[in-house]
Amino acid sequence: MMKLKSKKFCRGSFKFGNGGGNNGNVKSSEKGGGNCNNISEIKWELRPGGMLVQKRETGSSVGEGMIIVRVSTVSQCHDISIGATSTFGELKMILSLVTSLEPKEQRLLFKGKEREDDEYLHMVGVKDKDKVLLLQDPAIKEMKKLHRLASTTQHIPTTYHTISV
């Protein structure tokens, strides 16, 4: 039977070593020493999905900063600047200012699928200068048309007038 050695880790923040003959890829605490001196600290970030991951140190990556989303309607095209970690609901709120359509009247399609308000842009794969299609909800469009028709039929002017003496 083989006995496995338990690995000792530093208490508190996790740190990587950068010295020794192992190219700095092994933690200093794994080398047998329990101290965490002269090593850099790992930074953590909490993603919108609730996952705790190591923060990336390289330039701009997916899910960071501002992106430009090209929103196309049947007759118009709008370039919207929004945070990459925003939701489609937040994008609808910005579009309501530009298009005068209420967020509940809007349907946003990305990669051929309608997206829900609580879906995050970066989780679905929306990147800088990607195109999103904006359609008006046909049920609400029909209700508006019926409302306009009903309001115009109530105010039909007549040529007959009642004269009281």
Solvent accessible surface area in square Angstrom, and as a share of the most:
residue,aa,sasa,rsa
1,M,247,1.10
2,M,166,0.74
3,K,187,0.79
4,L,150,0.75
5,K,191,0.81
6,S,101,0.65
7,K,134,0.57
8,K,143,0.61
9,F,114,0.47
10,C,23,0.14
11,R,236,0.86
12,G,61,0.59
13,S,48,0.31
14,F,80,0.33
15,K,54,0.23
16,F,83,0.35
17,G,6,0.06
18,N,117,0.60
19,G,35,0.34
20,G,70,0.67
21,G,91,0.87
22,N,48,0.25
23,N,135,0.69
24,G,17,0.17
25,N,120,0.61
26,V,52,0.30
27,K,31,0.13
28,S,21,0.14
29,S,6,0.04
30,E,70,0.31
31,K,101,0.43
32,G,64,0.62
33,G,34,0.33
34,G,62,0.60
35,N,88,0.45
36,C,31,0.18
37,N,98,0.50
38,N,134,0.69
39,I,24,0.12
40,S,80,0.52
41,E,106,0.48
42,I,19,0.10
43,K,122,0.52
44,W,118,0.41
45,E,43,0.19
46,L,129,0.64
47,R,62,0.23
48,P,54,0.34
49,G,58,0.56
50,G,52,0.50
51,M,127,0.57
52,L,111,0.55
53,V,31,0.18
54,Q,95,0.42
55,K,88,0.37
56,R,108,0.40
57,E,136,0.61
58,T,106,0.62
59,G,65,0.63
60,S,107,0.69
61,S,28,0.18
62,V,84,0.48
63,G,15,0.15
64,E,65,0.29
65,G,56,0.54
66,M,132,0.59
67,I,16,0.08
68,I,73,0.37
69,V,0,0.00
70,R,112,0.41
71,V,0,0.00
72,S,15,0.10
73,T,29,0.17
74,V,139,0.80
75,S,100,0.65
76,Q,105,0.47
77,C,74,0.44
78,H,33,0.15
79,D,83,0.43
80,I,13,0.07
81,S,65,0.42
82,I,7,0.03
83,G,18,0.17
84,A,4,0.03
85,T,60,0.35
86,S,15,0.10
87,T,22,0.13
88,F,0,0.00
89,G,16,0.16
90,E,88,0.39
91,L,0,0.00
92,K,16,0.07
93,M,115,0.51
94,I,59,0.30
95,L,0,0.00
96,S,23,0.15
97,L,155,0.77
98,V,71,0.41
99,T,26,0.15
100,S,98,0.64
101,L,32,0.16
102,E,96,0.43
103,P,35,0.22
104,K,155,0.65
105,E,10,0.05
106,Q,5,0.02
107,R,73,0.27
108,L,0,0.00
109,L,37,0.18
110,F,8,0.03
111,K,149,0.63
112,G,69,0.67
113,K,129,0.55
114,E,82,0.37
115,R,36,0.13
116,E,111,0.50
117,D,73,0.38
118,D,110,0.57
119,E,50,0.23
120,Y,68,0.26
121,L,0,0.00
122,H,20,0.09
123,M,112,0.50
124,V,31,0.18
125,G,20,0.19
126,V,3,0.02
127,K,109,0.46
128,D,72,0.38
129,K,149,0.63
130,D,41,0.21
131,K,125,0.53
132,V,0,0.00
133,L,70,0.35
134,L,3,0.01
135,L,59,0.29
136,Q,52,0.23
137,D,34,0.17
138,P,79,0.49
139,A,64,0.49
140,I,34,0.17
141,K,107,0.45
142,E,88,0.39
143,M,128,0.57
144,K,76,0.32
145,K,112,0.48
146,L,102,0.51
147,H,136,0.61
148,R,146,0.53
149,L,111,0.55
150,A,48,0.37
151,S,43,0.28
152,T,87,0.50
153,T,73,0.43
154,Q,138,0.61
155,H,143,0.64
156,I,113,0.57
157,P,120,0.76
158,T,92,0.54
159,T,122,0.71
160,Y,189,0.72
161,H,152,0.68
162,T,137,0.80
163,I,146,0.74
164,S,106,0.68
165,V,191,1.10
